[in-house]
Amino acid sequence: MYIYNVTINLDPAIHQEWLIWMDTHIQEVLATGKFTAAKFTQVLVEENIEGFTYSVQYTAATREDLDNYYAQDAPKLQKESVLKFSDKMLAFRTELKIIKEYYPIATHN
């Protein structure tokens, strides 16, 4: 499995509008059929960066799904955000490959 992570820093002037827009945007990304789930999080680490920072992690079952998203869907969806929010946000993208997942072992008393 793969995680396509998008981290976004926002100008406070667009914060509320962007949060509403993101709800729809995440659904549009999932509607491409290339991802099985998404997690939308706020980054809480204190940094010398103004504004708000968020991360969206989209889970892809295969490398092929992720590559197909890049080829078929990403340009259009990324362009929408640039047209709407242009210089009021900064986004960077990373890919993660899941090697193994761990969960706590259940203990019964």
N, C-alpha and C positions, 0 to 999 in steps of 0.2 A: 504494500500500500504506500501511497505517496500523499504528502501534505503540500498543498500550494498555499503559501502564507503571504498575505498582503498586509503590510504595516503602513498605516496612514497617519500623518500628523496634520492637524486642522487648525486653521485660523479660528479663534473664538467667534468671530463674526458669522460664520456659517455653521457652527456646531449643531444647533437644533434642526436646521433645515437638512443638513447632511445626515443626521441620525434617522430622520424620517425617510429620506431617499435611500439610505443603505438597506433598510428593511426590504424595500422593493428590489433593489439591486441584487442582494444575496439570493432572493427567490429566482430572479432571472438567471443568475449563474447556475443555480441548482437545476433550473428547467432545461439547461442544455443537455442534461443526461450524462454529463461527464464526471460528476461528483456524487458521492453517496451521502455526504453530510457536510455541514458547515458549523463552525463555532465562531461567534462574534464576541470579542473580548476588549476590555479597556486596559491599556498598558498602565500599570501603577508605579513603575519605577520613576523616582524623582530625577529629572535630568535638567540641564540648562537649555531646554527647548520650550519655547512658548506654545501655548495652545493645548489641544487635547490629542492624545495618541491612542489609536485603536489597532487591533489586529483581527483579521478574518482568516481562519484556517479552513480550507476546503479539502476534503478527503477524496482522493481518487483511488479506485481499486487497482488500476494498472498504469504503467508508464504510457501505454498507448492512449488511454483516456486523457491523460494530462497533455500529451503531444497533440491529440485531436482538438482539445480545448484551445490550445495556443493557435493552431492553424485555422480553426473554423469559427471560434467565438470571441476570443480575447480581444482582437483589434476593435471590434464594434463596441463591446462592453466597456473597454478602457476609454475609448474615444468619448462615450457618453459622459463619463465622470469628468474628463478634461474639459469638455465643452461647458458643462454645468458649473464646475467649481474652479477651473483653470488655476490661477496662481494662489488660491486660498487653501490649497492642500498639497502635500507632498507624499507620494506613495513609493514604496519599494517592495519588491517581490523576492521571495526565496522559495526554494524547493527543499523538502525534507523527505527522505526515504525511511519508512518505518522498518527497523531491523527486528525488533521484538517488543511486545507489549507485556507489561507486568501488572499484576493485580494482587491485592493483599490476599493471603491465605485465610479463609474463613476458619475461625475457631469456634467450637461449640462448648459451652460450659454446662 
